[in-house]
Amino acid sequence: MPLSNSQLPNSQLANAIRFLSIDAVNRANSGHPGAPMGMADMAVALWQNHFRHNPANPDWLNRDRFVLSNGHASMLQYAVLHLTGYDVSIDDIKAFRQWHSKTPGHPENYETPGIETTTGPLGQGIAIAVGMALAEKILAAQFNRDGMAIVDHYTYVFLGDGCLMEGISHEACSLAGTYKLNKLIALYDDNGISIDGKVDGWFSDDTAKRFAAYQWNVIDNVDGHDAAAVSDAIAQAKQADRPTLICCKTHIGYGSPKVDTAGAHGSPLGKDNRQLTAEKLGWDYQPFEIPDDIYAAWDGKAKGEQAEQQWHDLFTQYESAYPELAAAFLRRMNGYLPEHFADQMHDFITDLQANADNVATRKASEIVLDFLGEKLPEMIGGSADLTGSNNTKHKHSQVFSADNPAGNYFSYGVREFAMSAMMNGMANHGGVIPYAGTFLVFSDYARNAMRLSALMRERVIYVMTHDSIGLGEDGPTHQPVEHLASLRVMPNMAVWRPCDAVETAVAWQVAIENHNGPSTLALSRQNLVKPARTEAQIAAIYKGGYVLQSGNDITLIATGSEVELAMQTAAKLADKGISAQVVSMPCYDIYRIQDKAYQAGVIPNDKPRVVIEAGATLMWEGIVANNGFIVGMDGFGASAPADTLFKNYGFDADLIAAQVKTFLD
Ligand SMILES: Cc1ncc(C[n+]2csc(CCOP(=O)(O)OP(=O)(O)O)c2C)c(N)n1
């Protein structure tokens, strides 16, 4: 392999990665040296010969994307960032795994320049990469014009046995094959070892055949320690009309006495083994010492600046030929909303308050999407095979396929986890706002990807319909009970459970305007009655919880479908001479960060409270604060018509009114 800017042997370039990894893990006294040592030659092949990036500007829009799906090998990525010239210093490398260093235990995209996404939960990285490659494909189809490919980059992934054992790799790679994502190139670190030892006892798949069956281009039996061979494979992969898997045979802990053993996976080599490894690999340098010629060989700054400049020249031409497209591209890649978006939403919501029917909130969501779809072409929707139930497809939706890459809607198939991780990849890439649906009960399938959306604070919108026992006859396997509470406890996740079309539209608006994290919209299957509201009340929806009807004796707090029930209960109480305040709480996460004075106006401190929500009760205990009670679900539901279920589980205005009376007496 001709080296681009050095005559040093490839092995010395790889050794720089190996020893930075050994030294950082030794110093932290924790971490994973084995995989970086095994994949170092693969990294040389990729970064010396193929990867287009500019270390001085990690945000260059048309850079290649890299995902380390086996995130425990983080030191490989930090070493490459350091060596190629990113703002990751040798002191940062020395601070590996320390408090808010740029080099945390696993790659975190919000801590380190040059890290595209957060990985560590195995299998999700490859799905994230599929999402990135999809975003690239969609944007290329939407924006590129003849001779002006302003979106034109690859997504590279390193992944290991663990990622391939995880089921999500099947979900995501199966779809990537169907979609013919030719700019996705995955390099498999086939070292035959995971934590419990040699994987052939629990992982005996023929991975090459598996990926061939997914319609991937598979390049098998590549010597992962021959950088030239890996580089040739990458060159071949770039020519393919499909995604490529390059199976690289490697040795975990290459060069060390622990080579080919699980002992190299996740513990420091220690000083003595470092010494032996250095002798074996011909590395004559002190810990954290990299000689100048090796730095020079790795340095990607000059080449990167040139690559970015060429792209800027192209973009300048594009801008003069297509000024509107160029402006839209920049707006979308920067994540800005069109001017006047909030005003348009205001008018739309005012109109809904006046004219919307009493529809299910999932249907309301579709009505909102019909409106948004035209205003925000960056919205990329989908559903895990429940489009008709989730109402995620709107009148401007066009189904994406290999033949229609300009589409804006994915039939993800029954793949909730990959769908969610892919949305993270799309959000990481930029230029699109991903949203997609399934039943709320199956948020459990998606959950760890939702957690990564929240950790990365990505603008991903989860449309989770059939939000309670209100879905009826499908029974307890389909009836979410604990899901609202469990998603509300997730940091940075905003959970909305709107009670009608107006609150649904506000939820969408806030989710779209939220640059600080994902949102979940929990929507009803059944029709819900729209309450009357003043303009001030509409404005108060944005505070997460607000007074729908004032009262003095007791406060009834409800969400979603139970708001209607709270209003009915208040009417029954009025007949008994009890004045109830009704609070709608569509987003507890937002309500709880309002100031105390506002909160005291909504839920007066000195009045008893009743919470009504067809979900687990635990999280509401703090609100009730031993001065009231909760009408909720403490079991799993049952198969029956919704009305029967609500009545039998105590969601009945007469019953609750009687309970309130008893409580107050
Ligand atoms: C979802 C998930 N489960 C478990 C782990 C813990 N874990 C980290 S690495 C690893 C083994 C991975 O094996 P492999 O991909 O072969 O990595 P190597 O041993 O080659 O470094 C496991 C189980 C994890 N990070 N993510």
The ligand as an SDF file (V2000), in Angstrom:
LIG
                    3D

 26 27  0  0  0  0  0  0  0  0999 V2000
  -25.2920   -4.4370   24.7800 C   0  0  0  0  0  0  0  0  0  0  0  0
  -24.0160   -4.7350   25.4800 C   0  0  0  0  0  0  0  0  0  0  0  0
  -23.9060   -5.8620   26.2000 N   0  0  0  0  0  0  0  0  0  0  0  0
  -22.7710   -6.1350   26.8720 C   0  0  0  0  0  0  0  0  0  0  0  0
  -21.7180   -5.2760   26.8300 C   0  0  0  0  0  0  0  0  0  0  0  0
  -20.4650   -5.5650   27.6450 C   0  0  0  0  0  0  0  0  0  0  0  0
  -19.3680   -5.9370   26.7190 N   0  0  0  0  0  0  0  0  0  0  0  0
  -18.4400   -5.0630   26.3490 C   0  0  0  0  0  0  0  0  0  0  0  0
  -17.3430   -5.7000   25.2710 S   0  0  0  0  0  0  0  0  0  0  0  0
  -18.0910   -7.2010   25.3100 C   0  0  0  0  0  0  0  0  0  0  0  0
  -17.5760   -8.3340   24.4730 C   0  0  0  0  0  0  0  0  0  0  0  0
  -17.4910   -7.9720   23.0630 C   0  0  0  0  0  0  0  0  0  0  0  0
  -16.8050   -8.9090   22.3340 O   0  0  0  0  0  0  0  0  0  0  0  0
  -16.0950   -8.4640   20.9930 P   0  0  0  0  0  0  0  0  0  0  0  0
  -16.9760   -7.6070   20.2110 O   0  0  0  0  0  0  0  0  0  0  0  0
  -15.5950   -9.6990   20.3360 O   0  0  0  0  0  0  0  0  0  0  0  0
  -14.9210   -7.5480   21.4880 O   0  0  0  0  0  0  0  0  0  0  0  0
  -13.4040   -7.9540   21.7140 P   0  0  0  0  0  0  0  0  0  0  0  0
  -13.3770   -9.0000   22.7860 O   0  0  0  0  0  0  0  0  0  0  0  0
  -12.9170   -8.4560   20.4280 O   0  0  0  0  0  0  0  0  0  0  0  0
  -12.7750   -6.6840   22.1730 O   0  0  0  0  0  0  0  0  0  0  0  0
  -19.1930   -7.1670   26.1500 C   0  0  0  0  0  0  0  0  0  0  0  0
  -20.0620   -8.3410   26.4140 C   0  0  0  0  0  0  0  0  0  0  0  0
  -21.8770   -4.0970   26.0750 C   0  0  0  0  0  0  0  0  0  0  0  0
  -20.9270   -3.1740   25.9990 N   0  0  0  0  0  0  0  0  0  0  0  0
  -23.0120   -3.8760   25.3910 N   0  0  0  0  0  0  0  0  0  0  0  0
  1  2  1  0
  2  3  1  0
  2 26  2  0
  3  4  2  0
  4  5  1  0
  5  6  1  0
  5 24  2  0
  6  7  1  0
  7  8  2  0
  7 22  1  0
  8  9  1  0
  9 10  1  0
 10 11  1  0
 10 22  2  0
 11 12  1  0
 12 13  1  0
 13 14  1  0
 14 15  2  0
 14 16  1  0
 14 17  1  0
 17 18  1  0
 18 19  2  0
 18 20  1  0
 18 21  1  0
 22 23  1  0
 24 25  1  0
 24 26  1  0
M  CHG  1   7   1
M  END
$$$$
